[in-house]
Amino acid sequence: MSEPDPGRRPTRALETYLVALREALGDDVVVDPPGTVAFAAPAEPPSEEAPRHAAHPGASPAGVRRPSDDVRVGSAAPPAVRPSAAAASWSAPPSRGTTPSGTAAAPVQTTFLRDEPLVLPAAPALRRPGAREPGVVEYRGPSPIVRGPCRPEVRAEALAELDRQVRACTKCRLHEGRTNTVFGTGHPCARVCFVGEGPGAEEDKRGEPFVGRAGQLLDRIVAAMKLRRSDVYICNTVKCRPPENRTPYPDEIEACGPYLRGQLETVAPQVIVALGRPAANTLLGVNTAVGELRGRFHFHRDIPVRVTYHPAYLLRNPDAKKQTWEDVQHVMRFLAEHPDPMALSEGSGGASGS
């Protein structure tokens, strides 16, 4: 029997590897959406809290667990065929789920608030090194947002200045078709901030967020929380209406990033409710479905974030209202258990909704 062609050995080894990889992970490979800029952050030094999150069998390096770490039921592929998170050192995948070398690629951490220093790991995951608990996403940013003593008139003026900048903004294509910019509304010292996706037709006409059918549903949600619309702060990731109410593109969200950051830093809410996937991914720096982010508090610069479905989604899928009500109840419980500690003394002005 003749010896196999030595030149075929690497090819056969690669084919065997890819077959095993496909059996282990399937064809569902998470990739960044078109136009998204991917960033690979440098490896972080081990933290003192690392022993609390020791890696389990099959986990990613440094305790980071990705959806791709779970082998499908019935697969006989060994853990050795799983790709390492270190494979995400390239900037943008040339094709779905593969690197230029042909090996499977790990998802790449993405943030749409790009001019902040990148401090997140390279792979998006539902576990971070040193996180408060397994399953928690923490977007740390350059510094925490600290809720200090509230003077509504001072914060209202800061928000008004941001609004003036938004009205003159032409940084992305969305300004070309707008009737009005839609900045934000509510109490400048609100304890709760709702962040949505972008304005719709009615919002574009009136220049105020959440005033259409989805806005009416949000009003009922706020009322169920024993609050008024004037007690909370409401804004969107983008301040101009996307054509045909499409999802904002990453570069559009990035262009509005400084305005959203300014709103959150000024209001400094105790808790944020992210309405829908674009808002959740923007605040947490991931590319993950709402269903995977629900059910726990995450953190944006030390502010607790509860992710739930957008009211417009609830209008199309009424069965999801039960899950949204569960999320809202957790926010209510958080507010009840954490009275506003930094409100000014009586007579000097305090935060609404305490």
C-alpha positions in Angstrom: 0.0 0.0 0.0 1.4 3.4 -1.0 2.0 6.0 1.6 -0.5 8.9 1.7 0.6 12.1 0.1 2.4 14.1 2.8 0.9 17.3 1.3 -2.6 16.1 2.0 -2.0 15.5 5.7 -2.6 19.2 6.8 -5.6 19.4 4.6 -7.2 16.2 6.0 -6.4 17.4 9.6 -8.1 20.7 8.9 -11.1 19.0 7.4 -11.4 16.7 10.4 -11.1 19.7 12.7 -13.9 21.6 10.9 -16.2 18.6 10.9 -15.7 18.2 14.6 -16.1 21.9 15.2 -19.4 22.0 13.2 -20.7 19.0 15.2 -19.9 20.8 18.4 -21.1 24.3 17.7 -23.5 23.9 14.8 -23.8 26.6 12.1 -25.0 29.4 14.4 -22.0 31.6 14.8 -22.5 35.1 16.3 -21.0 37.8 14.2 -21.1 41.6 14.4 -23.8 43.3 12.3 -22.7 44.9 9.0 -21.0 48.2 9.6 -20.1 47.5 13.3 -16.6 48.3 14.3 -15.1 45.5 16.3 -12.6 46.1 19.0 -10.3 43.6 20.7 -9.3 44.9 24.1 -6.0 43.9 25.7 -6.0 41.1 28.2 -6.8 42.3 31.7 -4.5 41.3 34.6 -6.0 38.8 37.1 -8.1 40.6 39.6 -8.3 39.8 43.3 -11.9 38.7 42.8 -11.0 36.1 40.2 -11.1 33.1 42.5 -14.9 33.7 43.0 -15.4 33.0 39.4 -13.1 30.0 38.8 -13.4 28.5 35.3 -15.6 25.4 35.1 -14.9 22.6 32.7 -15.5 23.8 29.2 -15.5 27.5 30.2 -13.6 30.2 28.2 -10.4 31.7 29.5 -10.6 33.9 32.6 -14.0 32.5 33.5 -15.7 34.2 30.5 -18.6 32.1 29.3 -19.8 32.5 25.7 -23.0 31.0 24.2 -20.7 29.0 22.0 -19.2 27.2 25.0 -22.3 25.0 25.4 -21.9 21.9 23.2 -25.2 20.8 21.7 -27.0 17.8 23.3 -26.1 14.6 21.6 -22.7 15.9 20.2 -19.8 13.6 20.7 -17.2 16.2 19.9 -14.6 16.6 22.7 -14.0 20.0 24.4 -10.6 20.2 22.7 -12.2 21.3 19.4 -13.6 24.5 20.8 -11.9 27.7 19.6 -10.1 29.9 22.1 -11.3 33.4 22.8 -7.8 34.5 21.9 -8.8 33.9 18.3 -10.6 37.2 18.3 -7.5 39.3 17.7 -8.5 40.4 14.2 -10.7 43.5 13.7 -13.5 42.5 11.3 -14.5 39.0 10.0 -14.3 38.6 6.2 -17.1 36.1 6.1 -19.7 34.6 8.5 -18.0 32.9 11.4 -14.5 32.4 10.0 -11.1 34.1 10.3 -8.8 34.6 7.3 -7.1 31.3 8.2 -10.3 29.4 7.9 -10.7 28.5 11.6 -13.9 29.4 13.6 -13.9 32.8 15.2 -15.1 33.8 18.6 -17.5 36.7 18.8 -15.9 40.1 19.2 -16.8 42.6 22.0 -18.4 45.6 20.5 -19.3 49.0 21.9 -21.2 51.9 20.2 -19.9 54.5 22.7 -16.5 54.3 21.1 -14.7 57.4 22.3 -14.6 56.0 25.8 -11.5 53.9 26.7 -12.1 50.3 25.8 -11.9 48.3 29.0 -14.0 45.3 28.2 -12.8 41.8 27.3 -12.6 40.8 23.6 -15.4 38.3 23.6 -19.0 39.3 24.4 -20.3 37.1 27.1 -22.8 36.9 30.0 -20.0 36.5 32.5 -17.2 39.1 33.2 -14.1 38.6 35.3 -14.8 40.0 38.7 -18.5 40.4 38.0 -21.0 40.7 40.8 -22.5 37.3 40.0 -22.5 34.8 37.1 -24.5 36.1 34.2 -24.0 39.8 34.8 -22.6 42.2 32.1 -20.7 45.2 33.4 -19.9 48.1 31.1 -17.4 50.0 33.2 -16.5 52.9 30.9 -13.9 55.5 31.9 -15.5 56.1 35.3 -18.6 55.3 37.3 -21.6 57.5 37.2 -22.2 58.6 40.8 -25.6 60.0 41.9 -24.9 63.1 43.9 -27.1 65.7 45.5 -29.8 66.8 43.1 -30.5 70.4 42.1 -33.1 70.1 39.4 -32.5 73.6 38.0 -28.8 73.0 37.5 -29.3 69.6 35.8 -32.2 71.0 33.7 -29.9 73.7 32.3 -27.2 71.1 31.5 -29.8 69.0 29.7 -31.0 72.1 27.8 -27.5 72.8 26.6 -27.2 69.2 25.3 -30.6 69.6 23.6 -29.3 72.7 21.8 -26.3 70.7 20.5 -28.6 67.9 19.3 -30.8 70.4 17.4 -27.8 71.6 15.4 -26.3 68.1 14.9 -25.5 66.8 11.4 -23.0 64.1 12.3 -25.0 61.2 10.7 -27.4 60.6 7.8 -30.5 60.7 10.0 -30.6 64.5 10.2 -31.4 64.6 6.5 -35.0 63.3 6.9 -36.0 64.6 10.4 -38.8 66.9 11.1 -37.7 67.5 14.7 -34.9 66.2 16.9 -36.2 64.0 19.8 -33.9 64.6 22.8 -35.5 63.4 26.0 -38.1 64.3 28.6 -38.8 63.9 32.3 -37.4 64.8 35.6 -33.7 66.0 35.5 -33.0 64.1 38.7 -35.1 61.1 38.0 -34.3 57.8 39.9 -35.4 55.8 36.9 -34.3 56.3 33.3 -35.9 54.5 30.3 -33.7 54.2 27.2 -35.3 53.2 24.0 -34.2 52.7 20.4 -35.2 55.7 18.3 -38.1 58.1 17.5 -41.0 57.0 15.4 -43.2 59.0 13.1 -45.3 60.6 15.9 -42.2 61.4 17.9 -40.6 63.0 14.9 -43.6 65.1 14.4 -43.9 66.3 18.0 -40.2 66.3 19.1 -40.9 64.2 22.2 -39.9 60.5 22.9 -42.6 57.8 23.3 -45.8 59.6 22.4 -47.2 57.2 19.8 -48.9 53.9 20.5 -45.7 52.5 22.1 -45.5 55.6 24.2 -49.0 55.1 25.5 -48.1 51.6 26.6 -44.9 52.9 28.3 -47.1 55.4 30.2 -49.2 52.5 31.5 -46.0 50.7 32.5 -44.8 53.8 34.4 -48.3 54.2 36.0 -48.1 50.5 37.2 -44.9 51.4 38.9 -46.8 54.0 41.0 -44.9 56.8 39.2 -45.8 59.5 36.7 -44.2 60.3 33.4 -42.9 63.5 35.0 -41.1 61.4 37.7 -38.9 59.4 35.3 -36.5 60.3 32.5 -37.1 59.0 28.9 -34.7 59.1 26.0 -33.5 57.1 23.0 -30.1 55.9 21.7 -30.6 58.1 18.6 -32.2 61.5 18.5 -33.5 61.5 14.9 -36.0 59.1 13.3 -34.5 56.3 11.2 -36.3 56.0 7.8 -39.3 53.7 7.9 -38.7 53.1 11.6 -35.8 50.8 10.9 -33.3 49.8 13.6 -30.5 52.5 13.9 -27.2 51.5 12.3 -24.2 51.2 14.6 -22.5 54.4 13.2 -25.7 56.3 13.9 -25.8 55.1 17.5 -22.1 56.0 17.7 -22.8 59.5 16.5 -25.4 60.0 19.2 -23.2 58.4 21.8 -22.0 61.6 23.4 -25.5 62.9 23.8 -26.7 59.7 25.5 -23.7 59.7 27.8 -24.4 63.4 28.6 -28.0 62.6 29.5 -27.0 59.7 31.8 -24.2 61.6 33.5 -26.4 64.6 34.1 -29.5 62.7 35.4 -27.4 60.1 37.1 -30.4 57.7 37.7 -30.4 55.0 40.3 -31.5 52.4 37.8 -31.9 52.2 34.0 -34.5 50.3 32.1 -33.2 49.3 28.6 -36.1 48.9 26.2 -35.2 46.5 23.4 -32.0 45.1 21.9 -30.4 48.3 20.5 -30.7 50.1 23.8 -29.4 47.1 25.8 -26.5 46.5 23.5 -25.5 50.1 23.4 -25.5 50.4 27.2 -23.8 47.1 27.9 -21.4 47.0 24.9 -22.5 43.6 23.7 -24.3 42.1 20.7 -26.8 39.9 22.5 -30.6 39.2 22.3 -33.0 40.6 24.9 -34.0 37.1 25.9 -30.4 36.3 27.0 -30.0 39.6 28.9 -33.3 39.5 30.7 -33.8 38.2 34.2 -31.0 39.9 36.1 -29.5 43.3 36.7 -26.5 44.3 34.6 -24.4 47.5 35.1 -23.6 50.5 33.0 -20.8 52.4 34.7 -22.1 51.1 38.1 -25.7 52.0 37.4 -28.0 48.9 37.5 -29.6 48.2 34.1 -32.7 46.0 33.7 -33.3 44.8 30.1 -36.8 44.2 28.9 -38.8 44.3 25.7 -39.5 47.5 23.8 -43.2 48.6 24.0 -43.5 48.4 20.2 -42.5 44.8 20.4 -45.1 44.2 23.1 -47.8 45.6 20.8 -46.8 43.0 18.2 -46.3 40.2 20.8 -48.8 40.7 23.7 -47.6 37.4 25.3 -44.3 39.0 26.2 -46.1 41.5 28.5 -45.9 39.0 31.3 -42.1 39.0 31.1 -41.9 42.8 30.9 -44.1 43.1 34.0 -41.7 40.7 35.8 -38.8 43.0 34.9 -40.7 46.1 36.0 -41.5 44.5 39.4 -37.8 43.9 40.0 -37.1 47.6 39.3 -39.9 48.5 41.7 -38.4 46.2 44.3 -35.0 47.7 43.8 -36.3 51.2 44.3 -38.1 50.2 47.5 -35.0 48.5 48.9 -32.7 51.3 47.9 -34.0 54.7 49.0 -32.3 57.6 47.2 -29.3 58.1 49.6 -28.0 61.3 48.0 -31.2 63.4 47.9 -30.8 66.8 49.5 -32.4 67.6 52.8 -36.0 68.8 52.8 -36.4 72.3 51.6 -33.4 72.3 49.3 -34.9 70.2 46.5 -34.7 66.4 46.1 -35.1 63.7 43.5 -38.6 62.9 42.4 -40.1 59.5 43.0 -38.3 58.8 46.3 
